[in-house]
Amino acid sequence: MISEETNQEVVSDELNPFSQHTKNIVFKSGTDELVENYTTEILTISEIIKKISGEYTVEISGHTDSVGNKGLNLVLSQKRAEKIKKLLVAQGCKSSRLIAKGYGETRPLASNKTKDGRKMNRRIEIIIIEN
């Protein structure tokens, strides 16, 4: 699969080793504040990242629900991605191998018409990209 934004090959899409962990990293609406215990997830994700070959980059993608202004949501999603990047760097991941990218409300997983759907859309995704 080719990433639309970077024109680089995304290495692990269907078999993403991060997906089971990132679903537990959830943000409060309108903030970059995490709402659930995320420490175990960050530790696990950091250990996976440390094992990835240097020929790959890891993108941390921040997302929002559609509540509020699109421009502000884009800024907020970037803050969410940067927050997770900082937590991963604090666990020993190399900053130079991590990219924080905010996508705002442009890539919803669920309907923004329901509370549960909006919660699912306030998320982080982590993908491995071949350099």
N, C-alpha and C positions, 0 to 999 in steps of 0.2 A: 504494500500500500504506500502511496506517495502522499506526504503531508502537503496540503494545499498551501499552507503559509510559507514553508521553507523549501519546498520542492525537493525534500530529502526523503529517503525511504524510512518509513516507520517500521522498525524491526519486529516488535511484538505487539500485535493488535488483538487478535482473537485470544491469544494465550498470555495476556498481559499479567505479569507476576504481581502487579501492584493493585489491581482492581478490587480484590477482596479486602485490602487494607484501606484504600482511599474511600470506600463507601462509608467508613466509620469516622471520617474526618468531615464534620458538618459545621457550617457557620450560622450564626444568628443573622436574621434578616437585616440588611442594611449596614452590616459591620464586617470586620475581619476577625471578629471574636469567635473562637471555637466553642461549641456548645456541649460537647461530650468529651469524655476522657480520651485523649488522643495520644498520650505518651507511648503506649505500647505499639501503636500503629506507626508512629514516627521512628521508633527504634527498629522495628521490623523492616520498614521501607529503607532506612539508611543502611542496614546490613545487606539488603539486596543490591542497592546501588553500588556499594563498595566492591561487590563481586563482579560487576559489569566491566568488561574490557574497556580500555581507554580509547578504543576506536568508535565508541558510542557516546552520544550526549543524551542527557535525560531532561526532558521538558516537563516542567510542572505547570499545568494549565489551570488557571482560576476561572470559575464560572459563577454567574449570579442567576437569580430568578428575574422575572420581567417587571417586578414592582419598582416604580421610580423612574428616574430619568436615564435614558440609554447611555449618555455620556458619563454620568456618574457611576452607572453600573460597570462600565468598562474600566474606569479608574479603580473601583472597588475590587473587581476581579483580579486586577494586577496586584493590588495590595495583598489579596488572599494568597496568590501564587508566591509573592515575595516573602510572606510570613512563613509559609511552609519551607521555602528554600532556606531561610535563616535557621529554622529548626533543624533541618537536615545538615546544614553546615556545622551547627553546634554539636552534632553527633558524629562529626568526622568526615562527612562527604566533601569532596573538593568543589568549591564554588565555581571554578572554571569549567566544570563538566555539567553544571546545572543551569538551565534556562528557565526563568520565570516569565510566563506569558499569560496575560489576561484576555479573555474572550467575551467578557460581559455576558449578555443574555442571548448571544447569537447561536448557542449550541445546546438547547434544552434537551434533557433526557425524558422529561415528563411534562404534562400539562401544567401551565402556570395558573390554571383556574382553581386548583385545589391546594390546600395547605400542605398536604403530603407531597404533591408534585413540586411545589415551590421549594420545599425542603430538599428534595432530590436534586434540584437544579443549582442550589447553593453548594457547590462542590469543588473538589480538586481532582484532576486526573493526572496521571503520570505516564508518560510514554517514552520509549527508548527510540532514539533516532540515530541512524548510521551516519557517521561523519563523512 
